[in-house]
Amino acid sequence: MISINRSFPCLSVPVRRCITGVLAFLCIVIVASPTVTAGVYRWVDENGKVHFTDRQPPGQKTKQVKIRQLENGDRKDGVRTEAERKQLRQRLLDSYRQDREAKQEAAAKKKKEAHELEVRCIYAKDQLREYQNASGIYEPQADGSRKMLSKEDHAATIKRIKKSVERWCD
């Protein structure tokens, strides 16, 4: 402990007390002040690239990342054994594999939906072409006979099929 009396003999007692009080206050403030930790935020840009930052970017949907503290199994000196490194490497590889599989599943689902949409579009266009080229459209009856549609019904059916083409092809 520094003795103000010995270090500064030329100072008066009230000044020494004031300096001692200020030093004591500063020590208490430094020791008692909470550690300030900034949050870490994760966000994905429009190109799908993942970013990490300590500030929330304006206009971006962010997710706060929790920084994990040392667990009982982690070593404070930062040195890991070969088994720990292998386990960590395997966890990382598993995480990459899961991410890759999730992306592949999403791409496959999107491709399947696009194919289904294309098939429905082709079917609707073929049906429209057939109905437009047909001289008449009939409805099969329960007894096996056919009932021809009127021109108004024919036009309404074509209009309905055009809406299907718009729905599936646009």
C-alpha positions in Angstrom: 0.0 0.0 0.0 1.3 3.4 -0.9 1.6 5.8 2.0 0.6 9.3 1.0 2.3 10.7 4.1 5.8 9.4 3.0 5.3 10.0 -0.7 4.0 13.5 -0.5 5.3 15.2 2.7 4.6 18.7 1.3 0.8 18.1 1.0 -1.4 19.1 3.9 -3.5 16.6 5.7 -6.9 17.5 4.1 -5.3 17.2 0.6 -3.8 13.8 1.5 -7.1 12.6 2.8 -8.8 13.8 -0.4 -6.3 12.0 -2.6 -6.6 8.8 -0.4 -10.4 9.0 -0.7 -10.3 9.4 -4.5 -7.8 6.5 -4.9 -10.0 4.3 -2.6 -13.1 5.2 -4.6 -11.3 4.4 -7.9 -10.2 1.1 -6.6 -13.7 0.2 -5.5 -15.2 1.3 -8.8 -12.7 -0.8 -10.8 -13.1 -3.9 -8.7 -16.9 -3.7 -8.4 -17.7 -2.7 -12.0 -19.6 -5.4 -13.8 -17.8 -6.8 -16.9 -19.4 -5.4 -20.0 -20.0 -8.0 -22.6 -21.3 -7.1 -26.0 -23.8 -9.4 -27.7 -22.9 -11.3 -30.8 -25.5 -11.3 -33.6 -25.9 -13.7 -36.5 -27.6 -12.7 -39.7 -27.9 -13.9 -43.3 -27.7 -11.5 -46.2 -29.8 -11.8 -49.4 -27.1 -14.0 -51.0 -27.4 -16.5 -48.2 -24.0 -15.6 -46.7 -23.9 -15.8 -42.8 -22.4 -12.9 -40.9 -21.5 -12.4 -37.3 -21.3 -8.9 -35.7 -21.4 -7.2 -32.3 -24.0 -4.7 -33.4 -27.5 -5.4 -34.9 -27.4 -4.3 -38.5 -30.4 -2.1 -39.3 -33.1 -3.7 -41.4 -31.8 -7.2 -41.0 -33.4 -10.1 -39.1 -30.8 -11.1 -36.6 -30.5 -13.8 -34.0 -28.4 -13.3 -30.9 -25.8 -16.0 -30.5 -25.0 -17.2 -27.0 -21.3 -17.5 -26.4 -20.7 -20.6 -24.3 -18.6 -20.5 -21.3 -15.9 -23.0 -20.3 -17.5 -26.2 -19.3 -16.1 -28.6 -16.7 -14.5 -30.7 -19.5 -12.8 -27.8 -21.1 -9.3 -27.0 -20.1 -8.5 -23.5 -19.0 -5.0 -23.6 -20.5 -6.6 -24.0 -24.0 -4.6 -27.2 -24.7 -6.7 -30.1 -25.7 -5.7 -33.8 -25.8 -5.8 -35.7 -29.1 -9.1 -37.4 -28.0 -10.6 -34.0 -27.3 -9.5 -32.7 -30.7 -10.9 -35.7 -32.5 -14.2 -35.4 -30.6 -14.4 -31.7 -31.4 -13.5 -32.3 -35.1 -16.2 -35.0 -35.3 -18.8 -32.7 -33.8 -17.8 -30.0 -36.3 -18.0 -32.5 -39.2 -21.4 -33.7 -38.0 -22.6 -30.2 -37.9 -21.4 -29.5 -41.4 -23.0 -32.7 -42.6 -26.3 -31.8 -41.0 -26.2 -28.4 -42.6 -25.4 -29.8 -46.0 -28.2 -32.4 -45.7 -30.7 -29.7 -44.7 -29.7 -27.6 -47.8 -29.9 -30.6 -50.1 -33.3 -31.5 -48.7 -34.5 -27.9 -49.2 -33.1 -27.9 -52.8 -34.7 -31.2 -53.6 -38.1 -30.0 -52.2 -37.8 -26.8 -54.3 -36.9 -28.8 -57.4 -39.8 -31.2 -56.8 -42.3 -28.3 -56.4 -41.0 -26.6 -59.5 -41.4 -29.9 -61.5 -44.9 -30.4 -60.1 -45.8 -26.8 -61.1 -44.4 -27.4 -64.6 -46.4 -30.6 -65.0 -49.6 -28.9 -64.0 -48.8 -26.0 -66.3 -48.3 -28.4 -69.3 -51.5 -30.3 -68.4 -53.5 -27.1 -68.2 -52.2 -25.8 -71.5 -52.9 -29.1 -73.2 -56.4 -29.1 -71.8 -57.0 -25.5 -73.0 -55.7 -26.3 -76.5 -57.9 -29.3 -76.8 -61.0 -27.5 -75.6 -60.4 -24.5 -77.8 -59.9 -26.8 -80.9 -62.9 -29.0 -80.1 -66.1 -28.3 -82.0 -68.1 -29.2 -78.8 -67.6 -30.4 -75.3 -69.7 -33.1 -73.7 -70.4 -34.3 -70.2 -70.7 -38.1 -69.7 -74.0 -39.1 -68.1 -74.6 -41.8 -65.5 -76.4 -44.0 -68.1 -73.3 -43.8 -70.4 -74.7 -41.3 -72.8 -73.2 -37.9 -73.6 -74.7 -34.5 -73.0 -73.3 -31.7 -75.3 -72.6 -28.4 -73.5 -74.1 -25.2 -74.8 -71.9 -22.5 -76.4 -72.2 -20.5 -73.1 -71.1 -23.5 -71.0 -68.3 -24.2 -73.5 -67.0 -20.6 -73.2 -67.3 -20.8 -69.4 -65.3 -24.0 -69.3 -62.6 -22.5 -71.5 -62.5 -19.4 -69.2 -62.1 -21.7 -66.2 -59.2 -23.6 -67.9 -57.6 -20.2 -68.8 -57.6 -19.4 -65.1 -55.9 -22.7 -64.4 -53.2 -21.9 -67.0 -52.6 -18.5 -65.3 -52.5 -20.1 -61.9 -50.0 -22.9 -62.8 -47.9 -21.2 -65.5 -47.2 -17.7 -64.0 
